[in-house]
Amino acid sequence: MHSTGLKIQDSVALVTGANRGLGRALALALRERGARTVYAGERDPGSVTDPGLVPVSLDITDPKAVEAAAEACGEVTLLVNNAGIGRGSGLVTAPSMEAARAEMETNFFGTLAMCRAFAPVLARNGGGAIVNVLSVLSWITLPGAASYSASKAAAWSMTNGVRAELREQGTSVVAVHAAFIDTDMAAHVDAPKISPAEVAAQALDAVEAGEQEVLADGISRAVASSLSQNRQGRAG
């Protein structure tokens, strides 16, 4: 069952990690589709240079910064949680748990903090929508990025929980999954990549259609299908 979609035209959006890569593509796509205001959240707001975006100083791992953003951007109707980090670390093979803690702090706790801070903002503004940028690694684990995979799996579970909790206030929650996006984070990967603009377009289409999930590329669709089949097999 899908909720009513949110029209991008005249919406007020906040995108985290908006100075480059997918975050920048999302922010620019929002402007192109007629969003009234697009706040570009970034640790260094001076790095947001595209015209038409409103820079906001924001570190999602800093509770005071998150609270300040929610107060400053009180008219937001669409929250896009794009900010994330990947340290390329294993689990037991890593020299310490520093990378795992950092990834969890940003990808899980930081994203959750944003959802918590902006849930009442969205409620006041009619419900709105949240987009959480996840990964195909929400479902599978790469040995060279095992702690990142764990953080995205946690973020996926959290996204499903937030969706259930905010359904009554009319807030739709969209999970975006992709494999390799042509950004700095995947620059070292020698594999087919989807453009940030294409992922952004699919994400915003889902917001307007009231969809709950975006499987942005062939790898994500194949993995999701495989998981479904495996669950059905075990259940049988």
C-alpha positions as CSV (number, residue, x, y, z in Angstrom):
1,M,0.0,0.0,0.0
2,H,1.4,3.3,-1.0
3,S,0.9,6.7,0.7
4,T,-0.1,9.8,-1.1
5,G,2.9,11.3,-2.9
6,L,4.4,14.7,-2.2
7,K,4.6,17.2,-5.1
8,I,8.1,18.5,-5.6
9,Q,6.7,21.7,-7.1
10,D,6.6,24.4,-4.3
11,S,8.0,22.0,-1.7
12,V,10.7,23.0,0.7
13,A,13.6,20.5,0.9
14,L,16.7,19.9,2.9
15,V,19.4,17.7,1.4
16,T,22.3,16.5,3.6
17,G,25.7,16.1,2.1
18,A,24.7,18.4,-0.8
19,N,27.9,19.8,-2.0
20,R,28.9,17.0,-4.4
21,G,28.0,13.6,-5.8
22,L,24.5,12.3,-5.3
23,G,23.6,15.0,-2.8
24,R,24.4,17.8,-5.2
25,A,22.4,15.9,-8.0
26,L,19.4,15.6,-5.7
27,A,19.6,19.3,-4.7
28,L,19.8,20.4,-8.3
29,A,17.0,18.1,-9.4
30,L,14.8,19.5,-6.7
31,R,15.4,23.1,-8.0
32,E,14.8,22.0,-11.6
33,R,11.4,20.4,-10.5
34,G,10.3,23.7,-8.9
35,A,11.0,23.3,-5.2
36,R,10.4,26.6,-3.6
37,T,13.5,26.3,-1.4
38,V,16.3,23.8,-1.3
39,Y,18.5,23.9,1.8
40,A,21.9,22.3,1.1
41,G,23.2,20.8,4.4
42,E,27.0,20.5,4.6
43,R,29.7,20.6,7.2
44,D,31.4,23.3,5.2
45,P,28.5,25.4,3.8
46,G,31.0,27.4,1.8
47,S,31.5,24.4,-0.4
48,V,27.9,24.7,-1.7
49,T,28.3,27.0,-4.7
50,D,25.5,26.2,-7.0
51,P,23.0,29.1,-7.6
52,G,19.6,28.6,-6.2
53,L,20.7,26.4,-3.2
54,V,20.6,27.7,0.4
55,P,23.7,26.5,2.3
56,V,23.1,25.3,5.8
57,S,25.9,24.4,8.2
58,L,25.2,20.8,9.3
59,D,27.1,17.9,10.7
60,I,24.5,15.1,11.2
61,T,26.7,13.6,14.0
62,D,26.5,16.7,16.1
63,P,23.2,16.8,18.0
64,K,23.3,20.6,18.5
65,A,23.9,21.1,14.7
66,V,20.9,18.9,13.9
67,E,18.7,20.7,16.4
68,A,19.8,24.1,15.0
69,A,19.0,22.9,11.4
70,A,15.5,21.8,12.4
71,E,14.9,25.2,14.0
72,A,16.3,27.2,11.1
73,C,14.5,25.1,8.4
74,G,11.1,24.9,10.0
75,E,9.2,25.0,6.8
76,V,10.7,21.8,5.4
77,T,8.3,19.4,3.8
78,L,10.9,17.0,2.3
79,L,14.0,15.7,4.1
80,V,16.6,13.9,2.0
81,N,19.1,12.0,4.2
82,N,22.0,11.6,1.7
83,A,25.1,12.2,3.9
84,G,27.1,9.1,4.6
85,I,30.7,7.9,4.9
86,G,32.5,4.7,3.8
87,R,35.9,3.8,5.2
88,G,36.5,0.6,3.2
89,S,37.1,-1.5,6.3
90,G,36.6,-5.0,7.3
91,L,35.3,-6.2,10.7
92,V,37.6,-8.6,12.5
93,T,40.4,-7.9,10.0
94,A,40.3,-4.1,10.7
95,P,43.1,-2.8,13.0
96,S,40.4,-1.4,15.3
97,M,36.7,-0.7,15.5
98,E,37.2,3.0,14.7
99,A,35.9,2.7,11.1
100,A,32.9,0.7,12.1
101,R,32.0,3.2,14.9
102,A,32.4,6.2,12.5
103,E,30.3,4.6,9.8
104,M,27.6,3.7,12.3
105,E,27.7,7.1,13.9
106,T,27.0,8.8,10.5
107,N,25.1,6.3,8.5
108,F,22.8,5.0,11.2
109,F,22.8,7.4,14.2
110,G,23.2,10.6,12.2
111,T,20.4,9.7,9.8
112,L,18.2,8.7,12.7
113,A,18.9,12.0,14.5
114,M,17.8,13.8,11.4
115,C,14.6,11.8,11.2
116,R,13.8,12.4,14.8
117,A,14.6,16.2,14.6
118,F,12.5,16.8,11.5
119,A,9.6,14.5,12.2
120,P,7.7,17.2,14.2
121,V,8.6,19.7,11.5
122,L,7.1,17.5,8.8
123,A,4.0,16.9,10.9
124,R,3.4,20.6,11.3
125,N,3.8,21.1,7.6
126,G,1.2,18.4,6.6
127,G,3.2,15.2,6.7
128,G,5.7,15.5,3.9
129,A,8.3,12.9,3.1
130,I,11.7,11.6,4.1
131,V,14.2,10.0,1.6
132,N,16.9,7.9,3.1
133,V,19.8,7.1,0.7
134,L,20.8,3.5,1.5
135,S,22.7,0.9,-0.7
136,V,22.5,-2.5,-2.2
137,L,24.9,-3.3,0.7
138,S,22.0,-2.9,3.0
139,W,21.3,-6.5,1.9
140,I,24.7,-8.0,1.0
141,T,28.2,-7.6,2.5
142,L,31.4,-6.9,0.6
143,P,34.5,-8.1,2.6
144,G,36.4,-4.9,1.8
145,A,33.5,-2.8,3.1
146,A,32.0,-5.0,5.7
147,S,31.5,-2.4,8.4
148,Y,29.9,0.0,5.9
149,S,27.6,-2.8,4.8
150,A,26.6,-3.4,8.5
151,S,25.9,0.3,8.9
152,K,23.7,0.4,5.8
153,A,21.8,-2.8,6.9
154,A,21.1,-1.0,10.2
155,A,20.0,2.1,8.4
156,W,17.6,0.0,6.2
157,S,16.0,-1.5,9.3
158,M,15.8,1.9,10.9
159,T,14.2,3.3,7.8
160,N,11.5,0.7,7.9
161,G,10.8,1.4,11.5
162,V,10.6,5.2,11.0
163,R,8.2,4.6,8.1
164,A,5.9,2.6,10.4
165,E,6.1,5.2,13.3
166,L,5.5,8.2,11.0
167,R,2.7,6.7,8.9
168,E,0.0,8.1,11.3
169,Q,1.2,11.6,10.8
170,G,1.1,11.3,7.1
171,T,4.9,11.2,6.4
172,S,6.0,8.9,3.6
173,V,9.5,7.4,3.9
174,V,11.4,6.4,0.8
175,A,14.4,4.0,0.8
176,V,16.8,4.4,-2.1
177,H,19.1,1.5,-2.9
178,A,21.8,1.5,-5.5
179,A,25.1,-0.3,-6.2
180,F,27.8,1.8,-7.7
181,I,27.0,5.5,-8.4
182,D,29.5,7.5,-10.4
183,T,30.7,9.6,-7.5
184,D,33.9,10.1,-5.5
185,M,33.0,7.3,-3.1
186,A,33.0,4.8,-6.0
187,A,35.9,6.3,-8.0
188,H,38.1,3.3,-7.2
189,V,35.6,0.8,-8.4
190,D,36.0,-0.7,-11.9
191,A,32.4,-1.6,-12.6
192,P,29.3,-0.2,-14.4
193,K,28.0,2.8,-12.6
194,I,24.7,4.7,-12.6
195,S,24.8,8.5,-12.8
196,P,23.9,10.6,-9.8
197,A,21.3,12.4,-11.9
198,E,19.5,9.2,-12.7
199,V,19.4,8.1,-9.1
200,A,18.1,11.5,-8.1
201,A,15.4,11.4,-10.8
202,Q,14.2,8.0,-9.6
203,A,14.2,9.1,-6.0
204,L,12.1,12.2,-6.7
205,D,9.8,10.2,-8.9
206,A,9.2,7.9,-6.0
207,V,8.5,10.8,-3.6
208,E,5.8,12.1,-6.0
209,A,4.3,8.7,-6.6
210,G,4.2,7.8,-2.9
211,E,6.5,4.8,-3.4
212,Q,8.4,3.3,-0.5
213,E,11.4,1.9,-2.2
214,V,13.7,2.7,-5.1
215,L,15.8,0.0,-6.7
216,A,17.9,2.3,-8.8
217,D,20.0,-0.1,-10.9
218,G,20.1,-3.7,-12.2
219,I,22.3,-4.9,-9.4
220,S,19.9,-3.6,-6.7
221,R,16.9,-5.1,-8.5
222,A,18.7,-8.5,-8.9
223,V,19.8,-8.6,-5.3
224,A,16.3,-7.6,-4.0
225,S,14.7,-10.2,-6.2
226,S,17.1,-12.9,-4.9
227,L,16.4,-12.0,-1.3
228,S,12.7,-12.3,-1.9
229,Q,13.1,-15.7,-3.5
230,N,15.3,-16.9,-0.7
231,R,12.9,-15.8,2.0
232,Q,10.0,-17.5,0.1
233,G,12.1,-20.7,-0.2
234,R,12.9,-20.8,3.5
235,A,9.3,-20.1,4.4
236,G,8.2,-23.0,2.2
